Amino acid sequence: QVQLVESGGGLVQPGGSLRLSCAASGTIFRINAMGWYRQAPGKQRELVATITGGSTNYADSVKGRFTISRDNAKNTVYLQMNSLKPEDTAVYYCNADGWVTPFRSFSSWGQGTQVTVSS
């Protein structure tokens, strides 16, 4: 079992910043990809950003405002969110895909952290 624990959510005013963290723990042979997704009330979960090796991918709505990064030694992924807008309000989920052993893969989700952008 691989567990993901997110932190860093909260309430912030429009234009403000937040930094989310997600740490993976458990039996981990290798993590391939880590990413952030979000789900607003009444909407489907959507991709925010992913990082695989040195490659990153962002939703168009967050390009230029959000930055995803990863500390492989700590099995941790970060999401720096700047210039936040009310439409960024959502529950943010961390995801990791990789291998528990060379022959057994995993895909895990965190419990989610609330981000609210409001004045």
Secondary structure, DSSP 8 states (H G I E B T S, - for coil): -EEEEEE--EEE-TT--EEEEEEEEES-SEEEEEEEEEE-TTS--EEEEEEETTEEEE-GGGTTTEEEEEEGGGTEEEEEE-S--GGG-EEEEEEEEEEEETTEEEEEE---EEEEE--
